Amino acid sequence: MDPNTFNSFLSQISPEPLRVIDDTIPLSSYVSIDISENQAQLHQFDVTSSKDWEVFINDYLKKHEAQVAYGGYLETRDIYKRSKHFNKSDKETERNIHLGMDLWAAEETAIFAPLDGKIHSFRDNIQFGDYGPTIILEHHIQGIRFFTLYGHLTRESITNLEVGQSFSKGQIIAALGAPEVNGDYAPHLHFQIIRDMQAYYGDFPGVCSKKNLDKFKELCPDPNLLLKVFNGTPIF
């Protein structure tokens, strides 16, 4: 299936927004956010500090009377420069383009399966700046297989899981982790769609280099095709 056909398939799975964040939070309490390298506001605090990020995100949510801030697909970001994990020393291979959607919300916020699926794999990706506890679901819809990734969870989220374990649409699968366990970020969910897991298990690149962008855009389409939460230009 070519990428355009697959994207059309994703967008037609549900006419309504699919929920991955606690569905007691109304979509009216979501606000878009841009944390790309071009945002001047990000130069006003220490972007290497998860505590400073928490203050920034909490102030942003309060300012916009929101509970969830979302965005980030294909954003080029400076935040990854703080970690060697992203090859920051080599401009050709530096990974700084974000391949998922981030949903910034309070620690311990419940995470839901947006569709019926089963556990493909899970892992605690413990490198500084990585996903921390991560779950990957495998979905089979209309004869088409694809995967969704949930990163920056609590450690309890991956306790007592089993590969092949089934989850139904709308079932709680996890909760948002604190910086101490989630890779050292302000609490948020990294949600990503993956067409082909290749040889990855419990992990998949969530950030790519400009050099590899075309490849990863085909492998990881816009999560908003499922979530349908985007309602305009991110604001400050």
KASULPE-V744706 format. One record per residue. N is the residue number from 1. D_LAST is the distance of its C-alpha to the last C-alpha in Angstrom with 2 decimals. Layout:
n=N d_last=D_LAST
n=N d_last=D_LAST
This chain:
n=1 d_last=38.64
n=2 d_last=36.53
n=3 d_last=32.73
n=4 d_last=32.09
n=5 d_last=34.58
n=6 d_last=33.11
n=7 d_last=29.59
n=8 d_last=31.19
n=9 d_last=33.06
n=10 d_last=29.96
n=11 d_last=28.19
n=12 d_last=31.41
n=13 d_last=32.04
n=14 d_last=30.32
n=15 d_last=29.18
n=16 d_last=27.05
n=17 d_last=24.09
n=18 d_last=25.58
n=19 d_last=24.38
n=20 d_last=24.07
n=21 d_last=22.27
n=22 d_last=24.20
n=23 d_last=24.90
n=24 d_last=25.06
n=25 d_last=21.24
n=26 d_last=20.68
n=27 d_last=18.45
n=28 d_last=16.95
n=29 d_last=15.49
n=30 d_last=13.61
n=31 d_last=9.95
n=32 d_last=9.06
n=33 d_last=7.31
n=34 d_last=8.12
n=35 d_last=10.08
n=36 d_last=12.38
n=37 d_last=14.32
n=38 d_last=12.66
n=39 d_last=9.33
n=40 d_last=10.29
n=41 d_last=8.43
n=42 d_last=10.94
n=43 d_last=13.72
n=44 d_last=13.39
n=45 d_last=15.09
n=46 d_last=17.89
n=47 d_last=16.75
n=48 d_last=20.39
n=49 d_last=20.31
n=50 d_last=19.73
n=51 d_last=19.75
n=52 d_last=16.92
n=53 d_last=14.93
n=54 d_last=15.92
n=55 d_last=14.75
n=56 d_last=11.27
n=57 d_last=11.12
n=58 d_last=12.91
n=59 d_last=10.78
n=60 d_last=7.64
n=61 d_last=10.25
n=62 d_last=11.75
n=63 d_last=8.96
n=64 d_last=8.76
n=65 d_last=12.52
n=66 d_last=12.71
n=67 d_last=15.17
n=68 d_last=14.22
n=69 d_last=11.23
n=70 d_last=12.67
n=71 d_last=12.88
n=72 d_last=14.38
n=73 d_last=17.52
n=74 d_last=18.86
n=75 d_last=15.97
n=76 d_last=17.55
n=77 d_last=16.59
n=78 d_last=17.84
n=79 d_last=18.09
n=80 d_last=21.46
n=81 d_last=23.06
n=82 d_last=23.87
n=83 d_last=26.48
n=84 d_last=29.68
n=85 d_last=29.40
n=86 d_last=27.26
n=87 d_last=29.77
n=88 d_last=27.58
n=89 d_last=30.75
n=90 d_last=31.47
n=91 d_last=29.18
n=92 d_last=31.13
n=93 d_last=30.68
n=94 d_last=27.45
n=95 d_last=25.58
n=96 d_last=21.83
n=97 d_last=20.94
n=98 d_last=19.79
n=99 d_last=22.10
n=100 d_last=20.85
n=101 d_last=18.02
n=102 d_last=16.52
n=103 d_last=16.10
n=104 d_last=14.89
n=105 d_last=16.85
n=106 d_last=19.42
n=107 d_last=22.43
n=108 d_last=25.42
n=109 d_last=23.56
n=110 d_last=26.13
n=111 d_last=25.98
n=112 d_last=27.97
n=113 d_last=29.93
n=114 d_last=28.52
n=115 d_last=32.01
n=116 d_last=35.53
n=117 d_last=36.12
n=118 d_last=37.92
n=119 d_last=37.20
n=120 d_last=37.58
n=121 d_last=36.91
n=122 d_last=35.04
n=123 d_last=34.74
n=124 d_last=33.19
n=125 d_last=31.69
n=126 d_last=31.86
n=127 d_last=30.98
n=128 d_last=28.24
n=129 d_last=24.92
n=130 d_last=26.62
n=131 d_last=26.19
n=132 d_last=28.39
n=133 d_last=30.10
n=134 d_last=29.80
n=135 d_last=31.33
n=136 d_last=32.12
n=137 d_last=33.41
n=138 d_last=35.76
n=139 d_last=35.79
n=140 d_last=38.60
n=141 d_last=37.82
n=142 d_last=40.19
n=143 d_last=41.94
n=144 d_last=38.87
n=145 d_last=37.82
n=146 d_last=34.35
n=147 d_last=32.41
n=148 d_last=29.16
n=149 d_last=27.92
n=150 d_last=26.28
n=151 d_last=25.32
n=152 d_last=24.42
n=153 d_last=26.68
n=154 d_last=29.00
n=155 d_last=32.42
n=156 d_last=34.02
n=157 d_last=32.41
n=158 d_last=34.76
n=159 d_last=37.77
n=160 d_last=40.64
n=161 d_last=39.15
n=162 d_last=41.60
n=163 d_last=41.27
n=164 d_last=42.05
n=165 d_last=40.93
n=166 d_last=39.71
n=167 d_last=36.66
n=168 d_last=36.21
n=169 d_last=33.17
n=170 d_last=31.23
n=171 d_last=33.02
n=172 d_last=31.27
n=173 d_last=31.61
n=174 d_last=29.58
n=175 d_last=27.05
n=176 d_last=24.07
n=177 d_last=25.37
n=178 d_last=24.60
n=179 d_last=23.79
n=180 d_last=27.53
n=181 d_last=28.45
n=182 d_last=25.53
n=183 d_last=25.57
n=184 d_last=23.71
n=185 d_last=20.16
n=186 d_last=18.02
n=187 d_last=19.41
n=188 d_last=18.47
n=189 d_last=20.53
n=190 d_last=21.02
n=191 d_last=22.49
n=192 d_last=24.40
n=193 d_last=27.07
n=194 d_last=30.09
n=195 d_last=32.94
n=196 d_last=35.43
n=197 d_last=35.49
n=198 d_last=38.09
n=199 d_last=39.53
n=200 d_last=36.54
n=201 d_last=37.04
n=202 d_last=34.54
n=203 d_last=32.10
n=204 d_last=30.66
n=205 d_last=28.43
n=206 d_last=24.76
n=207 d_last=23.84
n=208 d_last=25.90
n=209 d_last=26.73
n=210 d_last=26.36
n=211 d_last=30.14
n=212 d_last=30.20
n=213 d_last=27.21
n=214 d_last=29.42
n=215 d_last=31.49
n=216 d_last=28.70
n=217 d_last=26.88
n=218 d_last=30.21
n=219 d_last=30.69
n=220 d_last=27.21
n=221 d_last=25.83
n=222 d_last=22.41
n=223 d_last=22.20
n=224 d_last=20.57
n=225 d_last=24.09
n=226 d_last=25.07
n=227 d_last=22.07
n=228 d_last=20.93
n=229 d_last=17.58
n=230 d_last=15.40
n=231 d_last=14.58
n=232 d_last=12.48
n=233 d_last=9.94
n=234 d_last=7.11
n=235 d_last=3.80
n=236 d_last=0.00
